[in-house]
Amino acid sequence: MHFKKQMAMALFGVSLCIQGLFAQTNPKVERVIKSSFHSVSTIEAKQLILTKAQHQKVQSLAKAAVKSRIYRYYLVKSSSKTIGYGVLISRKVRTKMATVLYGFTPSGTLKFTEIMAFGEPPEYIPNETWMGQFREQSPAAPLKMGKDIPTISGATLSARNISDGARIARALVEIIREKH
C-alpha cells in the first residue's frame, strides 16, 4: 500500500512539472501576439479539451472536419482585462503538418493569421498578400475558400487548410469565451 501511495505522489509530481512546461508561452507565439495587440501585459497559455458536445458544435459552426479535441489557446490580457485570444490549429496539409496561429478580438473579429510551422515544401506556403485577407475579418465573415477567399494556384491544399482552420479557430473562440 505504501508503494502505491509513493507511486501516485511521484506521478502527481511529474504531471505538475509537465503542466508547468506546457503552460509557458512559446517565444515565437508571444512575439506575434505582442505585435498584433496593443498594451499586452500577459499572455496565458491554456489547453482546451473539447467534450463530445463541444466537438460537434465546433464542427457544425466551422463547417469543416474537426479531427482533434485538444487545442492550445492563449488569453491575451492588458492588466486583468482580456483583449484577445490566440488559437493554435495544427492540421495535415498533404502529408505534413502545418501549425497556424489565429488571433481574435474579444468580439470575435479575426485579427490576424500567422503560420508558425509548415512541414510541406516552402513553395506551398501562401504569400503575405493572400494571408492578409484574414486580417480584421468580422465574426460573420464566411471565410470559405473559393467563395470569399480566393484559391492559390499551386497551393490549394495549404489555402484550404488555412481557411478551414480559421473557421475552426473562430468556433473554438466561442467555446473559450464561454469558459472565461
Backbone as a ProteinNet text record, in pm:
[ID]
protein_1_A
[PRIMARY]
MHFKKQMAMALFGVSLCIQGLFAQTNPKVERVIKSSFHSVSTIEAKQLILTKAQHQKVQSLAKAAVKSRIYRYYLVKSSSKTIGYGVLISRKVRTKMATVLYGFTPSGTLKFTEIMAFGEPPEYIPNETWMGQFREQSPAAPLKMGKDIPTISGATLSARNISDGARIARALVEIIREKH
[TERTIARY]
82.6	0	87.5	195.8	286.2	349	383.6	443.7	346.4	217.9	117.4	103.2	108.4	96.5	216.4	337.1	457.4	451.5	405.9	395.6	295.7	182.9	81.3	136.4	210.5	270.3	374.2	452.9	554.1	487.2	382.7	310.1	246.8	193.3	135.5	243	360.2	470.9	515.7	525.7	564.9	460.7	332.2	227.3	230.9	261.8	274.4	390.7	501.6	617.9	584.7	517.3	481	385.3	286.9	193.6	266.7	363.7	443.5	519	573.9	645.6	551.7	432.9	339.8	270.3	267	197.7	274.5	401.1	479.7	446.3	451.9	422.1	545.7	527.8	633.2	678.6	810.8	858.8	810	799.2	751.1	603.8	523.6	381.9	371.1	449.6	447.5	481.3	581.3	623.8	510.1	446.2	337.1	219.9	181.7	68.2	98.3	216.9	251.1	258.9	292.4	298.1	158.4	59.2	-75.7	-174.3	-146.6	-232.7	-153.9	-221.6	-156.2	-169.2	-71.1	-72.1	-84.9	-17.5	-22	61.9	0.4	76.6	106.3	11.2	34.5	-30.3	32	-22.6	-27.2	-147.4	-164.3	-189	-98.1	-114.8	-212.1	-309.8	-413	-432.7	-499.7	-534	-684.6	-741.8	-884.9	-904.4	-976.6	-1012.6	-1163.2	-1204.3	-1345.8	-1422.8	-1540.1	-1632	-1690.5	-1763.6	-1825.5	-1921.6	-1999.8	-2096.1	-2024	-1916.1	-1839.4	-1775.3	-1724	-1663.1	-1765.5	-1886	-1991.9	-2029.6	-2032.7	-2065.9	-1960.2	-1832.7	-1723.7	-1733.1	-1753.1	-1761.6	-1879.4	-1991.7	-2110.4	-2088.3	-2033.5	-2008.7	-1903.7	-1799	-1688	-1720.4	-1816.3	-1846.4	-1718.9	-1645	-1518.7	-1496	-1419.2	-1384.8	-1292.9	-1329.6	-1250.7	-1202.6	-1073.9	-1020.9	-969.5	-926.7	-870.2	-972.9	-956.6	-1038.6	-953.3	-823.8	-732	-667.5	-676.4	-623	-548.1	-449.1	-374.5	-431.7	-460.8	-504.4	-437.7	-448.6	-383.7	-483.4	-485.4	-561.5	-465.2	-498.9	-414.5	-476	-395.9	-450	-369.7	-441.1	-381.9	-430.5	-338.7	-372.9	-453.6	-576.3	-656.7	-765.9	-770.6	-874.6	-828	-913.4	-883.7	-903.5	-795.8	-802.6	-797.6	-781.4	-780.2	-754.9	-762.1	-738.5	-649.4	-563.2	-485	-518.1	-536.4	-569.4	-472.8	-405.6	-316.3	-393.4	-386	-450.1	-341.9	-326.2	-232.1	-312.4	-288.4	-360.3	-266.4	-296.1	-217.5	-257.4	-156.3	-182.6	-192.3	-82.3	-81.7	-37.4	93	147.1	211.9	232.9	299.7	206	241.3	158.4	193.9	93.7	109.8	42.3	107.5	50.9	32.6	-89.1	-123.7	-179.8	-136.5	-187.6	-290.4	-410.4	-518.2	-543.8	-546.3	-570.8	-707.4	-779.7	-915.4	-929.6	-1015.8	-1053.3	-1158.3	-1189.1	-1294	-1430.9	-1455.9	-1585.1	-1588.2	-1474.7	-1471.1	-1417	-1371	-1310.5	-1176.4	-1153.3	-1025	-924.7	-830.6	-734.6	-615.9	-565.7	-451.4	-445.1	-367.2	-338.7	-189.6	-119.6	26	65.7	139.7	190.9	308	296.9	400.8	497.4	446.2	529.4	465.5	549.5	498.4	590.8	543	625.6	635.9	544.7	545.7	656.7	688.5	789.3	750.8	848.7	821.6	737.8	742.8	663.8	512.9	472.9	330.7	282.3	371	331.2	262.4	141.5	73.8	152.2	149	225.4	155.8	228.2	178	47.3	38.2	-82.9	-204.8	-190.7	-303.1	-337.2	-234.7	-256.9	-322.9	-295.2	-351.2	-502.7	-562.5	-708.1	-779.1	-706.9	-767.8	-763.6	-695.6	-687.9	-820.9	-859.2	-979	-1106.8	-1120.9	-1242.6	-1348	-1466.8	-1574.5	-1613.9	-1677.6	-1721.9	-1821.2	-1887.4	-1986.2	-1926.8	-1800.6	-1739.1	-1734.4	-1780	-1785.3	-1647.9	-1544.5	-1407.8	-1403.3	-1482.1	-1487.6	-1396.4	-1300.2	-1210.6	-1287.8	-1257.9	-1325.9	-1448.5	-1493.9	-1609.2	-1560.8	-1539.4	-1491.6	-1340.7	-1277.1	-1130.1	-1083.2	-1007	-964.5	-866.1	-867.8	-773.8	-636.2	-536.5	-399.8	-354.7	-317.1	-267.5	-137.2	-130.8	-10.1	-6	-97	-100.1	-244.1	-326.1	-468.4	-491.1	-417.5	-437	-396.3	-289.6	-246.7	-352.6	-403	-504.3	-631.6	-673	-792.6	-769.6	-651.1	-615.3	-625.5	-573.5	-573.1	-713.4	-791.9	-927.4	-1018.5	-1005.2	-1081.6	-1038	-907.6	-853.9	-905.8	-922.4	-974.7	-1117	-1197.4	-1334.9	-1338.3	-1248.7	-1240.2	-1196.1	-1093.5	-1044.5	-1153.3	-1229.4	-1338.1	-1443.4	-1475.9	-1572.2	-1516	-1386.6	-1322.3	-1326.2	-1309.9	-1313.9	-1450.4	-1556	-1689.3	-1692.4	-1633.8	-1630.2	-1538.2	-1426.1	-1330.5	-1395.3	-1468.7	-1535.7	-1637.8	-1702.9	-1798.7	-1727.6	-1602.1	-1524.5	-1473	-1444.4	-1378.8	-1472.4
-119.1	0	126.2	122.8	236.2	265.6	159.8	173.7	243.1	205.1	265.5	414.4	449.7	590.1	670.1	614.5	680.6	696.4	593.6	598	704.3	713	813.2	953.9	974.5	1105.7	1140.4	1042.1	1064.9	1102.8	1033.2	1064.3	1202.5	1236.5	1369.4	1477	1455.1	1550	1565.3	1454.1	1458.5	1534.1	1510.2	1579.8	1730	1771.5	1914.7	1976.6	1904.6	1954	1967.3	1868.4	1871.6	1987	2006.6	2117.3	2250.6	2261.7	2383.8	2411.8	2307.2	2324	2369.9	2309	2342.9	2475.8	2523.7	2648.2	2769.7	2752.7	2865.8	2897.7	3026.5	3070.4	3057.7	3001	2990.6	3132.2	3158.8	3294	3345.6	3257	3299.5	3340.4	3265.1	3297.7	3432.2	3448.6	3573.7	3693.4	3679.9	3788.6	3825.4	3725.2	3750.8	3818.7	3768.2	3826	3969.7	3994.2	4129.9	4228.7	4180.4	4271.3	4301.3	4222.7	4240.1	4302.9	4293.3	4353.2	4460.1	4570.3	4679.6	4660.4	4705.4	4705.8	4567.1	4468.5	4333.3	4328.2	4285.6	4270.1	4123.2	4034.8	3891	3811	3697.1	3600.5	3468.7	3421	3297.6	3180.9	3083.6	2962.7	2869.8	2821.3	2733.4	2614.4	2513.5	2396.8	2376.5	2345	2319.2	2176.1	2098.3	1962.3	1962.7	1944.6	1951.8	1828.9	1853.1	1743.7	1698.6	1590.3	1540.8	1645.8	1708.1	1810.2	1933.1	1976	2090.1	2058.1	1937	1893.8	1902.6	1854.3	1860.6	2005.9	2089.7	2231.1	2300	2275.7	2336.5	2291.2	2163.1	2109.3	2171	2187.1	2246.4	2394.3	2469.9	2612.6	2635.9	2554.5	2572.8	2520.2	2430.5	2365.6	2305.8	2236.6	2173	2052.6	1957.7	1839.9	1881.1	1841.6	1872.6	1739.2	1711.6	1580.7	1574	1686.6	1688.1	1740.7	1697.7	1751.8	1829.9	1838.1	1906.9	2024.4	2142.1	2262.8	2348	2418.7	2517.3	2653.6	2733	2869.5	2963	3091.4	3193.5	3302.9	3339.9	3456.4	3573.9	3675.1	3793.7	3900.8	3948.8	4043.2	4172.2	4278.7	4407.5	4434.4	4434.5	4433.3	4306.7	4319.5	4199.7	4181.9	4271.5	4268.2	4185.2	4093.4	4014	4102.4	4115.7	4198.7	4114	3983.5	3897.6	3752.7	3672	3528	3484.9	3390.7	3326.8	3178.6	3121.2	2978.6	2913.8	2808.6	2731.9	2614.7	2602.8	2491.6	2418.5	2289.6	2205	2105.1	2106.6	2015.6	1968.3	1851.2	1796.8	1867.8	1910.5	1976.4	1870	1808.1	1693.5	1572.2	1570.8	1460.3	1510.1	1640.5	1700.3	1798.3	1828.7	1917.1	2064.3	2148.1	2293.2	2342.9	2435.2	2494.3	2642.9	2689.3	2828.8	2889.8	3012.3	3087.7	3187.4	3182.1	3273.4	3364.2	3494.7	3590.4	3654.3	3663.9	3718.8	3827.1	3922.7	4022.2	3959	4021.2	3966.6	3956.1	4039.4	4033.6	3924.9	3860.1	3751.6	3789.5	3913.3	3954.5	3885.5	3825.9	3761.8	3871.7	3890.6	3999.9	3964.9	3841.9	3801	3649.9	3606.1	3465.2	3456.1	3370.5	3358.7	3211.4	3173	3035.8	3023.8	2929.8	2910.5	2798.1	2694.3	2582.2	2524.3	2485.5	2434.9	2324.9	2201.4	2086.6	2057.9	2112.7	2090.8	2174.8	2149.4	2231.9	2380.2	2469.4	2613.4	2672.6	2612.7	2667.5	2654.4	2574.8	2560.1	2657.1	2741.7	2839.8	2958.2	2992.3	3108.9	3237	3330.5	3454.9	3553	3658.8	3761.7	3825.8	3852.2	3916.3	3828	3700	3609.5	3598.1	3582.9	3570.7	3696.8	3812.5	3939.6	3946.6	3859.9	3858.3	3824.3	3762.2	3719.1	3828.4	3938.2	4046.2	4118.5	4141.2	4219.6	4164.9	4034.1	3971	3964.7	4008.7	4013.3	3872.4	3860.6	3729.5	3661.3	3739.2	3683.1	3647.4	3682.7	3653.8	3502.7	3455	3310.4	3241.7	3310.1	3255.6	3123.8	3113.5	2993.6	3012.7	2923.1	2931.1	2901.4	2979.9	2964	3052.6	3106.8	3198.2	3337.7	3361.5	3494.9	3497.1	3381.5	3372.1	3304	3374.8	3313.5	3198	3106.4	2994.2	3042.2	2957.7	2988.5	2876.6	2911.7	2810.8	2753.4	2622.4	2555.7	2538.1	2603.8	2590.3	2577.2	2511	2497.2	2427	2319.6	2245.5	2329.9	2406.7	2495.9	2602	2660.5	2765.1	2710.2	2592.3	2530.6	2502.2	2452.2	2421.9	2547.9	2658.6	2783.3	2841	2838.9	2893.9	2804.9	2672.3	2582.7	2602	2614.8	2636.8	2765.7	2869.6	2997.5	2980.1	2903.2	2880.5	2792.9	2695	2610.1	2694.4	2778.2	2863.7	2958.4	3014.9	3106.2	3032.9	2909.5	2830.1	2797.9	2769.6	2742.7	2865.6	2984.4	3107.9	3123.5	3082.4	3087.4	3005.2	2886.4	2799	2857.4	2912.4	2973	3091.7	3173.3	3288.7	3243.7	3130.7	3077.3	3038.1	2989.8	2946.7	3063.6	3175.2	3286	3400.9
0	0	0	78.2	86.6	-50.2	-123.8	-256.7	-352.6	-347.2	-434.5	-406.1	-279.4	-240.6	-292.1	-279.7	-328.8	-480.8	-547.2	-692.9	-736.6	-669	-700.8	-679.8	-571.4	-544.4	-651.3	-692	-795.7	-927.9	-965	-1088.9	-1082.4	-965.8	-947.8	-966.4	-908.8	-922.7	-1066.4	-1137	-1278.6	-1359.3	-1332	-1407.9	-1381.9	-1259.5	-1230.7	-1307.3	-1313.7	-1388.6	-1536.9	-1592.3	-1734	-1760.8	-1673.9	-1691.5	-1686.3	-1600	-1590.7	-1718.8	-1778.9	-1905.3	-2016.4	-2024.4	-2130.3	-2106.2	-1984.5	-1953.1	-2001.3	-2034.6	-2080	-2224.9	-2257	-2391.9	-2479.2	-2596.4	-2695.7	-2733.2	-2736.9	-2768.8	-2904.2	-3004.4	-3136.1	-3128.1	-3054.3	-3035.8	-2964.7	-2860.8	-2784.6	-2873.5	-2957.8	-3047.2	-3144.1	-3202.5	-3297.4	-3226.9	-3111.2	-3038.1	-2996.6	-2942.7	-2898.1	-3013.9	-3133.1	-3248.1	-3303.5	-3264	-3317.6	-3219.8	-3090.7	-2988.5	-2914.4	-2881.3	-2809.1	-2658.2	-2584.3	-2438.3	-2376	-2433.5	-2378.6	-2251.6	-2141.7	-2017.8	-1990.3	-2024.2	-2005.3	-2118.6	-2145.5	-2239.9	-2164.8	-2138.2	-2061.9	-2156.1	-2155.3	-2236.6	-2166.5	-2241.5	-2186.4	-2280.1	-2228.5	-2308.5	-2302.5	-2416.1	-2424.8	-2472.2	-2393.8	-2432.6	-2452.9	-2577.3	-2612	-2564.6	-2510.5	-2481.9	-2616.1	-2615.6	-2738.7	-2794.8	-2707.4	-2749.9	-2806.5	-2740.5	-2789.9	-2924.6	-2938.6	-3064.5	-3177.5	-3153.8	-3254.2	-3285.6	-3182	-3201.1	-3286.9	-3258.3	-3335.5	-3481.1	-3501.6	-3637.4	-3713.2	-3644.8	-3707	-3740	-3645.6	-3668.8	-3777.2	-3776.6	-3870.2	-4009.5	-4018.8	-4146	-4206.2	-4119	-4158.6	-4069	-4119.2	-4039.6	-3925.2	-3804.9	-3685.9	-3630.6	-3648.7	-3611.7	-3468.7	-3415	-3280.2	-3179.6	-3056.3	-2946.8	-2847.8	-2875	-2784.1	-2858.1	-2797.8	-2859.9	-2758.8	-2807.5	-2728.8	-2764.9	-2662.9	-2688.5	-2589.1	-2616.2	-2534.9	-2500.6	-2373.3	-2329.3	-2332.6	-2407.4	-2420.9	-2331.9	-2236.4	-2138.7	-2132.4	-2098.2	-2065.3	-1923.8	-1829.7	-1687.1	-1662.1	-1612.1	-1587.9	-1693.2	-1791.3	-1894.4	-2014.9	-2059.4	-2179.4	-2301.8	-2380.6	-2501.6	-2629.3	-2612.9	-2730.3	-2696.9	-2801.4	-2790.1	-2905.2	-2878.4	-2983.5	-2981.1	-3097.7	-3107.6	-3206.2	-3161.3	-3248.4	-3308	-3438.4	-3507.9	-3586.7	-3560.4	-3634.6	-3715.7	-3846.2	-3935.8	-4046	-4098.4	-4208.4	-4337.6	-4415.2	-4543	-4652.2	-4685	-4778.5	-4699	-4669.7	-4589.9	-4461.6	-4451.3	-4335	-4265.5	-4141	-4059.3	-4081.5	-4063.1	-4061	-3934.5	-3865.3	-3744.3	-3768.9	-3745.7	-3771.6	-3644.3	-3615.4	-3501.5	-3553.7	-3497.5	-3533.2	-3413.8	-3436.3	-3328.6	-3343	-3231.6	-3231.6	-3125.8	-3154.3	-3054.1	-2963.4	-2849.9	-2762.4	-2831	-2930.8	-3001.3	-3108.8	-3134.9	-3232.2	-3368.5	-3384.9	-3511.2	-3526.4	-3643.3	-3672.5	-3700.9	-3611.3	-3619.1	-3708.7	-3699.2	-3780.9	-3793.2	-3890.2	-3913	-3941.5	-3868.8	-3884.4	-3887.1	-3991.4	-3999.7	-3902.9	-3809.6	-3708.3	-3745.8	-3811	-3855.3	-3980.8	-4075.9	-4203.1	-4251.3	-4249.3	-4284.3	-4432.7	-4511.3	-4656	-4720.5	-4847.4	-4916	-4914.9	-4908.1	-4896.1	-5010.1	-5127.4	-5238.9	-5215.5	-5116.7	-5085.4	-4977.4	-4927.7	-4825.9	-4894.4	-4853.2	-4910.7	-4882.6	-4977	-4960.5	-4866.8	-4833.9	-4739.6	-4786.8	-4916.6	-4970.3	-4946.7	-4977.3	-4957.6	-4809.1	-4724.7	-4579.5	-4523.1	-4584.6	-4539.1	-4549.3	-4629.7	-4643.6	-4513	-4421.5	-4295.9	-4188.8	-4216.3	-4117	-4105	-3981.2	-3947.4	-4011.6	-4014.9	-4067.2	-3957.3	-3988.7	-3889.5	-3846.6	-3728.9	-3681.5	-3776.7	-3862.8	-3955	-4091.6	-4116.2	-4246.2	-4270	-4387.4	-4412.8	-4416	-4461.1	-4469.9	-4547	-4651.8	-4735	-4856	-4870.9	-4984.4	-5112.8	-5217	-5344.5	-5356.6	-5242.6	-5244.5	-5206.3	-5078.3	-5036.9	-5014.5	-5010.5	-5002.6	-5131	-5215.6	-5341.8	-5321.6	-5417.4	-5414	-5458.7	-5437.3	-5479.5	-5571.4	-5692.4	-5785.5	-5732	-5718.2	-5669.2	-5518.4	-5446.6	-5300.1	-5251.5	-5330.7	-5298.2	-5165	-5139.1	-5013.6	-4893.2	-4906.2	-4797.2	-4771.9	-4879.4	-4866.6	-4801.1	-4843.5	-4784.5	-4635.9	-4604.3	-4465.8	-4379.3	-4427.6	-4350	-4337.2	-4444.5	-4434.3	-4348.9	-4361.1	-4273.2	-4127.3	-4107.1	-3972.5	-3910.6	-3992.2	-3941.7	-3889	-3960.7	-3915.3	-3790.3	-3783.1	-3663.5	-3543.4	-3563.5	-3455	-3406.8	-3501.2	-3462.8	-3379.3	-3416.3	-3338.4	-3200.1	-3193.1	-3063.7	-2974	-3032.8	-2953.9	-2887.6	-2954.2	-2890.8	-2763.9	-2768.1	-2651.1	-2543.8	-2586.1	-2492.2	-2420.6	-2493.1	-2430.6	-2326.7	-2350	-2252	-2123.4	-2135.5	-2018.6	-1935.8	-2000.7	-1930.2	-1917.1
[MASK]
++++++++++++++++++++++++++++++++++++++++++++++++++++++++++++++++++++++++++++++++++++++++++++++++++++++++++++++++++++++++++++++++++++++++++++++++++++++++++++++++++++++++++++++++++++

